Amino acid sequence: MGAPRGIEANNTSRVRVPRITDEAGRMSENITSIPKMLNQNKHNYSEVARQLNVHRYTVRRLEDDKDCHHHIVVAGRLMTETRAAK
């Protein structure tokens, strides 16, 4: 079985990781976090959950992650860390 159609098997190109902060250390406009979204929406879990298309409990679980160690919101899409298999 080979590589999926349109992907070369020996592709050695590196994936470019976008820069999260600008020169002044501020987060760029399309990258945010759940605590910042909660502040913008008057701590309304339901509204933030609706915007991200996730359950309210997910928003509640990540509300204390101010330094984005476990999640990040990029262009309105929530990305969370994965748990390693044991």
N, CA, C and O atoms as a MOPAC input file, in Angstrom:
PM7 MOZYME 1SCF
protein

 N      0.83400 1    -1.16400 1     0.00000 1
 C      0.00000 1     0.00000 1     0.00000 1
 C      0.88400 1     1.23400 1     0.00000 1
 O      1.80500 1     1.32300 1     0.81100 1
 N      0.63500 1     2.17300 1    -0.87100 1
 C      1.46800 1     3.36500 1    -0.99600 1
 C      0.89200 1     4.55000 1    -0.23700 1
 O     -0.03300 1     4.42300 1     0.56500 1
 N      1.46500 1     5.68000 1    -0.51800 1
 C      1.01300 1     6.92100 1     0.11400 1
 C     -0.34000 1     7.31800 1    -0.47200 1
 O     -0.66300 1     6.93000 1    -1.59500 1
 N     -1.12800 1     8.08100 1     0.26900 1
 C     -2.41700 1     8.53700 1    -0.25800 1
 C     -2.23900 1     9.34800 1    -1.53100 1
 O     -1.19300 1     9.95600 1    -1.75500 1
 N     -3.25200 1     9.34700 1    -2.34400 1
 C     -3.21500 1    10.04400 1    -3.61100 1
 C     -2.88500 1    11.52600 1    -3.39500 1
 O     -3.48500 1    12.18200 1    -2.54400 1
 N     -1.94300 1    12.03900 1    -4.16000 1
 C     -1.57100 1    13.44400 1    -4.07600 1
 C     -0.45500 1    13.71700 1    -3.07500 1
 O      0.00300 1    14.85400 1    -2.96700 1
 N     -0.00500 1    12.69100 1    -2.33600 1
 C      1.07700 1    12.86500 1    -1.37200 1
 C      2.20200 1    11.92900 1    -1.76600 1
 O      1.99900 1    10.72700 1    -1.93200 1
 N      3.38700 1    12.49400 1    -1.91400 1
 C      4.52800 1    11.66900 1    -2.27500 1
 C      5.04400 1    10.92800 1    -1.05200 1
 O      5.02900 1    11.46300 1     0.05700 1
 N      5.49200 1     9.71800 1    -1.25000 1
 C      5.96600 1     8.89900 1    -0.14100 1
 C      7.25600 1     9.43700 1     0.46600 1
 O      7.46600 1     9.29000 1     1.67000 1
 N      8.12100 1    10.05300 1    -0.32500 1
 C      9.40300 1    10.54400 1     0.16800 1
 C      9.41100 1    12.06100 1     0.30300 1
 O     10.43800 1    12.69700 1     0.06400 1
 N      8.30900 1    12.63200 1     0.67200 1
 C      8.21100 1    14.07800 1     0.82400 1
 C      9.00700 1    14.51100 1     2.05600 1
 O      8.65300 1    14.15600 1     3.18000 1
 N     10.07700 1    15.27500 1     1.84600 1
 C     10.93300 1    15.69200 1     2.96300 1
 C     10.74200 1    17.16100 1     3.30700 1
 O     11.52000 1    17.70500 1     4.09100 1
 N      9.74300 1    17.81500 1     2.75300 1
 C      9.54400 1    19.23700 1     3.05200 1
 C      9.09800 1    19.41200 1     4.49700 1
 O      8.37100 1    18.58300 1     5.04300 1
 N      9.53700 1    20.48100 1     5.09300 1
 C      9.18700 1    20.75900 1     6.48600 1
 C      7.88400 1    21.53200 1     6.55200 1
 O      7.55700 1    22.30500 1     5.65100 1
 N      7.15400 1    21.31500 1     7.61600 1
 C      5.91400 1    22.03100 1     7.83600 1
 C      6.25600 1    23.34500 1     8.51100 1
 O      6.96800 1    23.36600 1     9.51500 1
 N      5.75400 1    24.43600 1     7.96700 1
 C      6.01800 1    25.75600 1     8.54100 1
 C      5.02500 1    26.01700 1     9.66300 1
 O      3.81400 1    25.97200 1     9.44700 1
 N      5.52700 1    26.28900 1    10.84800 1
 C      4.67900 1    26.56200 1    11.99800 1
 C      4.48500 1    28.06700 1    12.08800 1
 O      5.46900 1    28.80500 1    12.14000 1
 N      3.23400 1    28.54900 1    12.10900 1
 C      3.01700 1    29.99600 1    12.16600 1
 C      3.47200 1    30.58000 1    13.49100 1
 O      3.43500 1    29.91500 1    14.52700 1
 N      3.89200 1    31.80400 1    13.44200 1
 C      4.33300 1    32.50000 1    14.63500 1
 C      3.11800 1    32.94300 1    15.42800 1
 O      2.19900 1    33.53900 1    14.86700 1
 N      3.09700 1    32.66500 1    16.72100 1
 C      1.93700 1    32.95700 1    17.54400 1
 C      1.94700 1    34.40200 1    18.02700 1
 O      0.88800 1    35.02100 1    18.13600 1
 N      3.12000 1    34.94700 1    18.31700 1
 C      3.18700 1    36.31400 1    18.82400 1
 C      3.87100 1    37.22400 1    17.81600 1
 O      4.65600 1    36.76500 1    16.98500 1
 N      3.57000 1    38.51300 1    17.89400 1
 C      4.25500 1    39.47600 1    17.04600 1
 C      5.54200 1    39.93200 1    17.72800 1
 O      5.91800 1    39.38900 1    18.76600 1
 N      6.21800 1    40.92300 1    17.15400 1
 C      7.49800 1    41.36800 1    17.68600 1
 C      7.38800 1    41.89900 1    19.10900 1
 O      8.33300 1    41.77000 1    19.88800 1
 N      6.25400 1    42.49300 1    19.46000 1
 C      6.06800 1    43.06500 1    20.79600 1
 C      5.64000 1    42.01300 1    21.82100 1
 O      5.47500 1    42.34000 1    22.99700 1
 N      5.45900 1    40.76900 1    21.40500 1
 C      5.06100 1    39.70500 1    22.32300 1
 C      3.56400 1    39.55100 1    22.46400 1
 O      3.10500 1    38.75200 1    23.28100 1
 N      2.78000 1    40.30200 1    21.68100 1
 C      1.31900 1    40.19200 1    21.74100 1
 C      0.85500 1    39.07000 1    20.82600 1
 O      1.49200 1    38.77300 1    19.81600 1
 N     -0.27300 1    38.44600 1    21.19300 1
 C     -0.83300 1    37.38900 1    20.35300 1
 C     -1.43100 1    38.01600 1    19.10000 1
 O     -1.97900 1    39.11700 1    19.16100 1
 N     -1.33400 1    37.33100 1    17.97100 1
 C     -1.90100 1    37.86200 1    16.74000 1
 C     -3.42300 1    37.84500 1    16.81000 1
 O     -4.00300 1    37.22300 1    17.70000 1
 N     -4.06400 1    38.52400 1    15.87400 1
 C     -5.51000 1    38.73200 1    15.93900 1
 C     -6.32800 1    37.46100 1    15.79800 1
 O     -7.35200 1    37.32700 1    16.46900 1
 N     -5.92500 1    36.53300 1    14.96500 1
 C     -6.74900 1    35.35100 1    14.74600 1
 C     -6.40200 1    34.20300 1    15.69000 1
 O     -6.96800 1    33.11700 1    15.56400 1
 N     -5.48400 1    34.42100 1    16.63100 1
 C     -5.13600 1    33.40900 1    17.62400 1
 C     -5.54400 1    33.94400 1    18.99100 1
 O     -5.13800 1    35.04000 1    19.37800 1
 N     -6.33500 1    33.18200 1    19.71200 1
 C     -6.82200 1    33.63200 1    21.00600 1
 C     -6.92600 1    32.43700 1    21.94400 1
 O     -6.47800 1    31.33700 1    21.61900 1
 N     -7.51700 1    32.66200 1    23.10500 1
 C     -7.69400 1    31.59000 1    24.08000 1
 C     -9.09400 1    31.68000 1    24.66900 1
 O     -9.77500 1    32.69500 1    24.52300 1
 N     -9.51200 1    30.62200 1    25.32700 1
 C    -10.83900 1    30.60400 1    25.93700 1
 C    -10.97800 1    31.65700 1    27.03300 1
 O    -12.02100 1    32.30800 1    27.08900 1
 N     -9.98200 1    31.86800 1    27.91700 1
 C    -10.14200 1    32.93500 1    28.91500 1
 C    -10.36300 1    34.31400 1    28.28700 1
 O    -11.15700 1    35.10400 1    28.79900 1
 N     -9.66900 1    34.61100 1    27.18600 1
 C     -9.87300 1    35.89300 1    26.51000 1
 C    -11.26900 1    35.96900 1    25.88800 1
 O    -11.91400 1    37.01700 1    25.92700 1
 N    -11.72900 1    34.85900 1    25.31600 1
 C    -13.07500 1    34.85200 1    24.73100 1
 C    -14.13100 1    35.01800 1    25.81100 1
 O    -15.14200 1    35.68700 1    25.59700 1
 N    -13.90100 1    34.40700 1    26.97700 1
 C    -14.85900 1    34.56400 1    28.08000 1
 C    -14.91300 1    36.01700 1    28.54500 1
 O    -15.99300 1    36.52400 1    28.84400 1
 N    -13.76800 1    36.69300 1    28.61100 1
 C    -13.76700 1    38.10200 1    28.98800 1
 C    -14.51900 1    38.94300 1    27.97400 1
 O    -15.23700 1    39.86800 1    28.35400 1
 N    -14.36900 1    38.64300 1    26.69300 1
 C    -15.05300 1    39.39700 1    25.64800 1
 C    -16.55700 1    39.15500 1    25.66500 1
 O    -17.32700 1    40.02500 1    25.26000 1
 N    -16.98300 1    37.98300 1    26.13100 1
 C    -18.40600 1    37.61600 1    26.12100 1
 C    -19.01600 1    37.62000 1    27.51500 1
 O    -19.97900 1    36.89600 1    27.76700 1
 N    -18.47400 1    38.42300 1    28.42300 1
 C    -19.02500 1    38.59400 1    29.77300 1
 C    -19.15000 1    37.27600 1    30.52800 1
 O    -20.13200 1    37.05400 1    31.23700 1
 N    -18.16000 1    36.40500 1    30.37900 1
 C    -18.09900 1    35.09700 1    31.05700 1
 C    -19.31800 1    34.22600 1    30.77700 1
 O    -19.78200 1    33.50000 1    31.65600 1
 N    -19.83000 1    34.29700 1    29.56800 1
 C    -20.97100 1    33.49500 1    29.14900 1
 C    -20.45500 1    32.21300 1    28.47700 1
 O    -20.04800 1    32.22900 1    27.31500 1
 N    -20.48000 1    31.10000 1    29.23500 1
 C    -19.98700 1    29.82400 1    28.72500 1
 C    -20.74500 1    29.38500 1    27.48200 1
 O    -20.14400 1    28.88900 1    26.52800 1
 N    -22.05000 1    29.56200 1    27.48800 1
 C    -22.86800 1    29.09500 1    26.36300 1
 C    -22.51800 1    29.82200 1    25.07100 1
 O    -22.48200 1    29.20800 1    24.00500 1
 N    -22.26100 1    31.11800 1    25.15600 1
 C    -21.93100 1    31.88700 1    23.95500 1
 C    -20.57500 1    31.47400 1    23.39100 1
 O    -20.43200 1    31.30800 1    22.18000 1
 N    -19.59200 1    31.30900 1    24.25100 1
 C    -18.26700 1    30.88300 1    23.79100 1
 C    -18.34800 1    29.46800 1    23.21600 1
 O    -17.72900 1    29.18500 1    22.19000 1
 N    -19.09500 1    28.58700 1    23.85800 1
 C    -19.26000 1    27.22100 1    23.35700 1
 C    -19.94400 1    27.23100 1    21.99300 1
 O    -19.57800 1    26.45200 1    21.11300 1
 N    -20.93000 1    28.10100 1    21.80900 1
 C    -21.61100 1    28.20400 1    20.52000 1
 C    -20.65400 1    28.69700 1    19.43100 1
 O    -20.67100 1    28.19100 1    18.30900 1
 N    -19.82400 1    29.68100 1    19.76500 1
 C    -18.87200 1    30.20700 1    18.79000 1
 C    -17.84300 1    29.16600 1    18.37000 1
 O    -17.41800 1    29.13600 1    17.21500 1
 N    -17.44300 1    28.31200 1    19.30900 1
 C    -16.42700 1    27.30000 1    19.01900 1
 C    -17.01500 1    25.96000 1    18.59000 1
 O    -16.28600 1    25.05800 1    18.17800 1
 N    -18.34400 1    25.83400 1    18.69100 1
 C    -19.03700 1    24.59700 1    18.34400 1
 C    -18.56200 1    23.43000 1    19.22100 1
 O    -18.26300 1    22.34200 1    18.72800 1
 N    -18.50000 1    23.69000 1    20.54500 1
 C    -18.12800 1    22.67000 1    21.52500 1
 C    -19.13700 1    22.70500 1    22.66600 1
 O    -19.98800 1    23.59300 1    22.71800 1
 N    -19.04500 1    21.75100 1    23.57200 1
 C    -19.93500 1    21.69500 1    24.72500 1
 C    -19.49200 1    22.71100 1    25.77500 1
 O    -18.30900 1    23.04100 1    25.85700 1
 N    -20.42500 1    23.20400 1    26.56900 1
 C    -20.11300 1    24.18800 1    27.61800 1
 C    -19.09200 1    23.65400 1    28.61000 1
 O    -18.26400 1    24.41500 1    29.11200 1
 N    -19.13800 1    22.36300 1    28.90100 1
 C    -18.18900 1    21.78600 1    29.85000 1
 C    -16.75300 1    21.90500 1    29.34300 1
 O    -15.83200 1    22.08300 1    30.14000 1
 N    -16.55000 1    21.80900 1    28.02300 1
 C    -15.21900 1    21.96600 1    27.45200 1
 C    -14.69300 1    23.36600 1    27.71400 1
 O    -13.52200 1    23.54100 1    28.05200 1
 N    -15.55300 1    24.36300 1    27.56000 1
 C    -15.16700 1    25.74900 1    27.83900 1
 C    -14.83900 1    25.89800 1    29.32600 1
 O    -13.84700 1    26.53400 1    29.68400 1
 N    -15.65400 1    25.32500 1    30.17100 1
 C    -15.44900 1    25.41400 1    31.61600 1
 C    -14.14000 1    24.74100 1    32.03200 1
 O    -13.42700 1    25.24100 1    32.90100 1
 N    -13.83400 1    23.61300 1    31.41100 1
 C    -12.63000 1    22.86200 1    31.74500 1
 C    -11.36000 1    23.63300 1    31.38000 1
 O    -10.33700 1    23.49300 1    32.05000 1
 N    -11.42000 1    24.44100 1    30.32500 1
 C    -10.23100 1    25.14600 1    29.84800 1
 C    -10.18400 1    26.61200 1    30.25100 1
 O     -9.29300 1    27.33800 1    29.80900 1
 N    -11.12000 1    27.06500 1    31.07800 1
 C    -11.16800 1    28.48800 1    31.40900 1
 C     -9.97200 1    28.96800 1    32.22500 1
 O     -9.66300 1    30.15900 1    32.20000 1
 N     -9.29300 1    28.08800 1    32.94400 1
 C     -8.15500 1    28.49400 1    33.76300 1
 C     -6.81800 1    28.38000 1    33.02700 1
 O     -5.77400 1    28.68500 1    33.60400 1
 N     -6.83400 1    27.95800 1    31.79500 1
 C     -5.60700 1    27.78100 1    31.00900 1
 C     -5.23200 1    29.10400 1    30.33500 1
 O     -5.31300 1    29.23100 1    29.11300 1
 N     -4.82200 1    30.08400 1    31.14200 1
 C     -4.53900 1    31.42000 1    30.63700 1
 C     -3.27500 1    31.48600 1    29.78400 1
 O     -3.17100 1    32.34100 1    28.90500 1
 N     -2.31700 1    30.59600 1    30.02900 1
 C     -1.06300 1    30.60900 1    29.28300 1
 C     -1.08400 1    29.70000 1    28.05500 1
 O     -0.05500 1    29.51400 1    27.40500 1
 N     -2.23200 1    29.14100 1    27.73800 1
 C     -2.41700 1    28.28200 1    26.55700 1
 C     -1.47900 1    27.07400 1    26.55800 1
 O     -0.88700 1    26.73900 1    25.53200 1
 N     -1.34900 1    26.43000 1    27.70700 1
 C     -0.54600 1    25.20900 1    27.77600 1
 C     -1.32500 1    24.00300 1    27.26100 1
 O     -0.72100 1    23.04600 1    26.77600 1
 N     -2.65500 1    24.03100 1    27.35600 1
 C     -3.47000 1    22.86800 1    26.98500 1
 C     -4.40100 1    23.12600 1    25.80300 1
 O     -5.00400 1    22.18900 1    25.28000 1
 N     -4.52600 1    24.37200 1    25.37800 1
 C     -5.42400 1    24.66600 1    24.26000 1
 C     -5.01100 1    25.96800 1    23.58500 1
 O     -4.21100 1    26.74100 1    24.11200 1
 N     -5.58200 1    26.18500 1    22.40200 1
 C     -5.44600 1    27.44800 1    21.69500 1
 C     -6.61100 1    27.52900 1    20.71000 1
 O     -7.09700 1    26.50700 1    20.22600 1
 N     -7.04900 1    28.73900 1    20.42200 1
 C     -8.11600 1    28.94100 1    19.45100 1
 C     -7.50500 1    29.67600 1    18.26300 1
 O     -7.03100 1    30.80300 1    18.40300 1
 N     -7.51700 1    29.03900 1    17.09700 1
 C     -6.95300 1    29.62000 1    15.88300 1
 C     -8.07100 1    29.77400 1    14.86900 1
 O     -8.69400 1    28.79700 1    14.45400 1
 N     -8.31400 1    31.01500 1    14.47700 1
 C     -9.33700 1    31.32400 1    13.46800 1
 C    -10.68500 1    30.70100 1    13.83600 1
 O    -11.37600 1    30.15800 1    12.97400 1
 N    -11.05500 1    30.77800 1    15.11700 1
 C    -12.35400 1    30.28200 1    15.55000 1
 C    -12.44700 1    28.78100 1    15.73800 1
 O    -13.53800 1    28.25600 1    15.96000 1
 N    -11.33400 1    28.08400 1    15.65600 1
 C    -11.31600 1    26.63000 1    15.81300 1
 C    -10.49500 1    26.26000 1    17.03900 1
 O     -9.33900 1    26.66500 1    17.16200 1
 N    -11.09200 1    25.48800 1    17.94800 1
 C    -10.43500 1    25.09000 1    19.17700 1
 C     -9.48500 1    23.93000 1    18.91500 1
 O     -9.85600 1    22.93300 1    18.29600 1
 N     -8.24600 1    24.07500 1    19.39900 1
 C     -7.26300 1    23.00800 1    19.29300 1
 C     -6.76700 1    22.69500 1    20.70100 1
 O     -6.34800 1    23.59300 1    21.43100 1
 N     -6.81600 1    21.43000 1    21.07500 1
 C     -6.41100 1    21.02500 1    22.41900 1
 C     -5.24200 1    20.05500 1    22.32200 1
 O     -4.97400 1    19.46900 1    21.27300 1
 N     -4.54900 1    19.90500 1    23.46000 1
 C     -3.45200 1    18.93900 1    23.47900 1
 C     -4.01500 1    17.52300 1    23.44100 1
 O     -5.16400 1    17.28900 1    23.81600 1
 N     -3.21100 1    16.60600 1    22.99200 1
 C     -3.63300 1    15.20200 1    22.99100 1
 C     -2.97800 1    14.50000 1    24.15900 1
 O     -1.90600 1    14.89000 1    24.62000 1
 N     -3.62100 1    13.48400 1    24.61600 1
 C     -3.07700 1    12.69100 1    25.70900 1
 C     -2.31200 1    11.52100 1    25.13200 1
 O     -2.77700 1    10.85500 1    24.20700 1
 N     -1.14800 1    11.27700 1    25.67700 1
 C     -0.31300 1    10.17100 1    25.18600 1
 C     -0.89900 1     8.84600 1    25.62200 1
 O     -1.46500 1     8.73400 1    26.70900 1
 N     -0.76400 1     7.85600 1    24.78000 1
 C     -1.24200 1     6.51400 1    25.11700 1
 C     -0.37900 1     5.92000 1    26.21800 1
 O      0.83000 1     6.15100 1    26.25400 1
 N     -0.98700 1     5.16200 1    27.10800 1
 C     -0.24000 1     4.56300 1    28.20800 1
 C      0.21000 1     3.17500 1    27.85700 1
 O      0.85700 1     2.51200 1    28.66900 1

